[in-house]
Amino acid sequence: MNKLTKVGCSALCGSLAAISAAQAGELAVTGGADLTFVSLGTDTTGNPFGMASAVTFKGSGELDNGWTYGLTIAHGDKDVYSASNIDIVMGGFGSINFNQGNSGNGIAAYDNVMPTAWEEAHGAGLSGGVKTVLGIGSSDNVQWSLPTVLGTTIKVAYAFDVGTSDTADKTSASANNTTGRGLDATIKINPSLGTEILSGLNLYAGASTIDVYDNANQNEDKYEGVGAVTYALGPVEVGAMWSALYDGDETNVDYHTYKNHGYGVAFNVNDDFSVSYGNYETRKAGFKATRAQGGPGTRRVEVTSFQAAYTMGGASFRVADVNVENAIFESGRSQDATIVSLGLAF
């Protein structure tokens, strides 16, 4: 009896060891909190204080063939479940990322890569209604990243149903809208050619197409594109970007196309302190001759921002001064804001 018990225990322990080895990996938790103070100039501010928090879980492991895998779960402020993605790194085959719509894949990754001390010119708290490219970034998607060769990285992302996100396991889902499948492709080139002078040069490009099914109206497929160049030399980094999007709506709007242009310059005073200036402009295009065309102010929004950031350990102090011309495409409507932020990382 005792012998049988020992044999059973040994077999059980062996099974547990096998299970443990198969499930070997690590799980890390990081997070942060952000406290802001906003002054809206001549507009009514109300309560100027705001707060956000986030917790991120990251798991990682390795297969017997050397491939690695990772899981990221982001718990955003006031959200029970924000977004997650599973990444499988396959060595010479590149990597595959299964993403639940956190805007990290596809053309959305390059919507604005301008150098900045803190945020994009339109992202510090006063956007003015500018347009940016998104592609399939906010939908469930699968992205294949090819291995980087000669400083060039190519990625292709595919969404089965644009507009669907956070689909649970063992289920399927539909956005029940007019959009269907979507495809994004991006490329990033660092043409350093082994030289130090070109090591800080990066070229970006991306394109997106989304199928639209709307037999009741004259809506067409959606198309988006982006291109950018950045260059860093010592403590200075400069950049310029261009993008455009066609929303496919040929029926109920005066304009169906938007063109964007932005530029930025950032200067690292030292390892802890940096300053920047950014500009971002959106223009309406694709005017319908059958409708009344508004003045120039109703077709253009421009946002400019001066920013500064200082880091001290796990704390970051940021300030942005933002100005908007023709906000929300209303001619002569100006907006100003000063945003002060305290970020804490743990």
Residue pairs with C-beta under 8 A, 6 or more apart in sequence:
23 61
24 61
24 62
25 59
25 60
25 61
25 62
26 59
26 60
26 61
27 57
27 58
27 59
28 57
28 58
28 59
29 55
29 56
29 57
29 58
30 55
30 56
30 58
30 345
30 346
31 53
31 54
31 55
31 56
31 345
31 346
32 53
32 54
32 343
32 344
32 345
32 346
33 51
33 52
33 53
33 54
33 343
33 344
34 51
34 52
34 53
34 341
34 342
34 343
34 344
35 49
35 50
35 51
35 341
35 342
35 344
36 49
36 50
36 51
36 52
36 125
36 339
36 340
36 341
36 342
37 48
37 49
37 339
37 340
37 341
38 45
38 48
38 50
38 125
38 337
38 338
38 339
38 340
39 45
39 48
39 337
39 338
39 339
40 126
40 335
40 336
40 337
41 335
41 336
41 337
41 338
42 336
43 335
51 77
52 77
53 77
54 74
54 75
54 76
54 77
54 82
55 74
55 75
56 72
56 73
56 74
56 75
57 71
57 72
57 73
57 75
58 70
58 71
58 72
58 73
59 70
59 71
59 72
60 68
60 69
60 70
60 71
61 68
61 69
61 70
62 68
62 69
63 69
66 91
67 88
67 89
67 90
67 91
68 88
68 89
69 86
69 87
69 88
69 89
70 86
70 87
70 89
71 84
71 85
71 86
71 87
72 84
72 85
72 87
73 81
73 83
73 84
74 82
74 83
74 84
74 102
75 81
75 82
76 82
76 83
81 166
82 102
83 99
83 100
83 101
83 102
83 165
83 166
84 100
84 102
85 97
85 98
85 99
85 100
85 102
85 104
86 97
86 98
87 95
87 96
87 97
87 98
88 95
88 96
88 97
89 95
90 96
92 147
93 147
94 144
94 145
94 146
94 147
95 144
95 145
96 142
96 143
96 144
96 145
97 105
97 142
97 143
97 144
97 145
98 142
99 105
99 140
99 141
99 142
99 143
99 157
100 140
100 165
100 166
100 167
101 137
101 138
101 139
101 140
101 141
101 164
101 165
101 166
103 134
103 137
103 138
104 137
105 136
105 137
105 141
105 143
105 155
105 157
105 184
106 135
106 136
106 137
106 141
106 143
106 155
106 157
106 184
106 186
106 206
106 208
107 133
107 134
107 135
107 136
107 137
107 184
107 186
107 206
107 207
107 208
107 224
107 225
107 226
108 133
108 134
108 135
108 136
108 137
108 138
108 184
109 137
109 186
109 206
110 133
110 186
110 188
110 204
110 205
110 206
110 226
110 228
111 132
111 133
111 134
111 226
111 243
112 120
112 122
112 123
112 132
112 241
112 262
112 280
113 202
113 204
113 228
113 230
113 239
113 241
114 120
114 121
114 228
114 230
114 239
114 240
114 241
114 262
114 263
114 264
114 278
115 230
115 232
115 237
115 238
115 239
115 264
115 265
115 266
115 276
116 264
116 266
116 276
116 278
116 307
117 266
117 274
117 275
117 276
117 307
117 308
117 309
117 318
118 124
118 276
118 307
118 308
118 309
118 318
118 320
118 341
119 305
119 307
119 318
119 320
120 262
120 278
120 280
121 262
121 264
121 278
121 279
121 280
121 303
121 304
121 305
121 322
122 128
122 130
122 132
122 280
122 303
122 305
124 305
124 307
124 320
124 322
124 337
124 339
125 320
125 322
125 337
125 339
126 303
126 322
126 324
126 335
126 336
126 337
126 339
127 303
127 324
128 301
128 302
128 303
128 324
128 325
128 326
128 327
128 328
128 335
129 282
129 301
129 327
129 328
129 329
130 260
130 280
130 281
130 282
130 301
130 303
131 245
131 258
131 260
131 282
132 243
132 260
133 206
133 208
133 224
133 225
133 226
133 243
133 244
133 245
133 260
134 224
135 157
135 182
135 184
135 206
135 208
135 210
135 224
136 157
136 158
136 159
136 162
136 182
136 183
136 184
136 208
136 210
137 184
138 165
139 159
139 161
139 162
139 163
139 164
139 165
139 175
139 182
140 159
140 160
140 161
140 164
140 165
140 166
140 167
140 173
141 157
141 158
141 159
141 182
141 184
142 157
142 158
142 159
143 155
143 156
143 157
143 158
144 155
144 156
144 157
145 153
145 154
145 155
146 153
146 154
146 155
151 189
151 190
151 191
151 192
152 187
152 188
152 189
152 190
153 187
153 188
153 189
154 185
154 186
154 187
155 185
155 186
155 187
156 183
156 184
156 185
157 183
157 184
157 185
157 186
158 181
158 182
158 183
158 184
159 181
159 182
159 183
160 181
161 173
161 174
161 175
161 179
161 180
161 181
162 175
162 179
162 180
162 181
162 182
162 210
162 211
163 175
163 177
163 179
164 173
164 174
164 175
167 173
178 212
178 213
178 214
178 219
179 210
179 211
179 212
179 213
179 222
180 210
180 211
180 212
180 213
181 210
181 211
182 208
182 209
182 210
182 211
183 208
183 209
184 206
184 207
184 208
185 206
185 207
185 208
186 204
186 205
186 206
186 207
187 204
187 205
187 206
188 202
188 203
188 204
189 202
189 203
189 204
190 199
190 201
190 202
190 203
191 198
191 201
191 203
192 198
192 199
192 201
197 233
200 230
200 231
200 232
200 233
200 237
201 229
201 230
201 231
202 229
202 230
202 231
203 228
203 229
204 226
204 227
204 228
204 229
204 230
204 241
205 225
205 226
205 227
205 228
206 225
206 226
206 227
207 223
207 224
207 225
207 226
208 222
208 223
208 224
208 225
209 221
209 222
209 223
210 221
210 222
210 223
211 221
212 219
212 220
212 221
212 222
212 248
217 249
217 250
217 251
217 252
218 250
218 251
219 248
219 249
219 250
219 251
220 246
220 248
220 250
221 248
222 245
222 246
222 247
222 248
223 245
223 246
223 248
224 243
224 244
224 245
224 246
225 243
225 244
225 245
226 241
226 242
226 243
226 244
227 241
227 242
227 243
228 239
228 240
228 241
228 242
229 239
229 240
229 241
230 237
230 238
230 239
231 237
231 238
231 239
235 267
235 268
235 269
236 265
236 266
236 267
236 268
237 265
237 266
237 267
238 263
238 264
238 265
238 266
239 263
239 264
239 265
240 261
240 262
240 263
241 260
241 261
241 262
241 263
242 259
242 260
242 261
243 259
243 260
244 257
244 258
244 259
244 260
244 285
245 257
245 258
246 256
246 257
246 286
247 253
247 256
247 257
247 258
248 256
249 256
250 256
253 288
254 284
254 287
254 288
254 291
254 292
254 293
254 294
255 284
255 285
255 286
255 287
255 288
255 299
256 286
256 288
257 284
257 285
257 286
258 282
258 283
258 284
258 285
259 282
259 283
259 285
260 280
260 281
260 282
260 283
261 280
261 281
261 283
262 278
262 279
262 280
262 281
263 278
263 279
264 276
264 277
264 278
264 279
265 276
265 277
265 278
266 274
266 275
266 276
267 274
267 275
267 276
268 274
269 275
272 310
272 311
272 312
273 308
273 309
273 310
273 311
274 308
274 309
275 306
275 307
275 308
275 309
276 306
276 307
276 308
277 304
277 305
277 306
277 307
278 304
278 305
278 307
279 302
279 303
279 304
279 305
280 302
280 303
280 304
281 300
281 301
281 302
281 303
282 300
282 301
282 302
283 299
283 300
284 298
284 299
284 300
284 329
287 293
294 331
295 331
296 331
297 326
297 330
297 331
297 332
298 326
298 329
298 330
298 331
299 329
300 325
300 326
300 329
301 324
301 325
301 326
301 327
301 328
301 329
302 324
302 325
302 326
303 322
303 323
303 324
303 325
304 322
304 323
305 320
305 321
305 322
305 323
306 320
306 321
307 318
307 319
307 320
307 321
308 318
308 319
309 316
309 317
309 318
309 319
310 316
310 317
310 318
311 317
314 344
314 345
314 346
315 342
315 343
315 344
315 345
316 341
316 342
316 343
316 344
316 345
317 340
317 341
317 342
317 343
318 339
318 340
318 341
318 342
318 343
319 338
319 339
319 340
319 341
320 337
320 338
320 339
320 341
321 336
321 337
321 338
322 335
322 336
322 337
322 338
322 339
323 334
323 335
323 336
324 334
324 335
324 336
325 334
326 332
326 333
326 334
327 333
327 334
327 335
